[in-house]
Amino acid sequence: MNKHIANAQFLLRLALGIGFILPVLDRMGVIGAPGSNGVAWGNWSNFVDYTHSLVPYLSRSLADIAGLTATILEVVFGVLLIIGYKTKWAALGSFGLTLIFAISMFFFSNYRAPFSYSVFVVSFSSLLLAGLPHHKWSLD
């Protein structure tokens, strides 16, 4: 594989993986308290409120389950992408999860939100990563 593509694939894996882990740390309160600079949620309750705003057709308790499921998947996909293990499957999962997120933002938040926050870019970058051949920095 072309060295530039291998390097780009490695950097894309890291960017996507870290991009999944940091929001999880935010919703767990690790990054800072609600309202702190650079903190989106700061705690689980604020995150579930946001989740519920994106899936208003679910009850609050089901939104909590959806948020927990998304969080678990983000941790799994994030770690797999960072370490380069099962990259294709992690990238496909990342694509599906972020596409659902982007569509929910589009319809239930603001049609510009998934573009302003580059969620479609993340989603389709994940799909592109899934289609790239494995390289030496991958454990697959």
Disulfide bonds with the S-S distance in Angstrom:
none
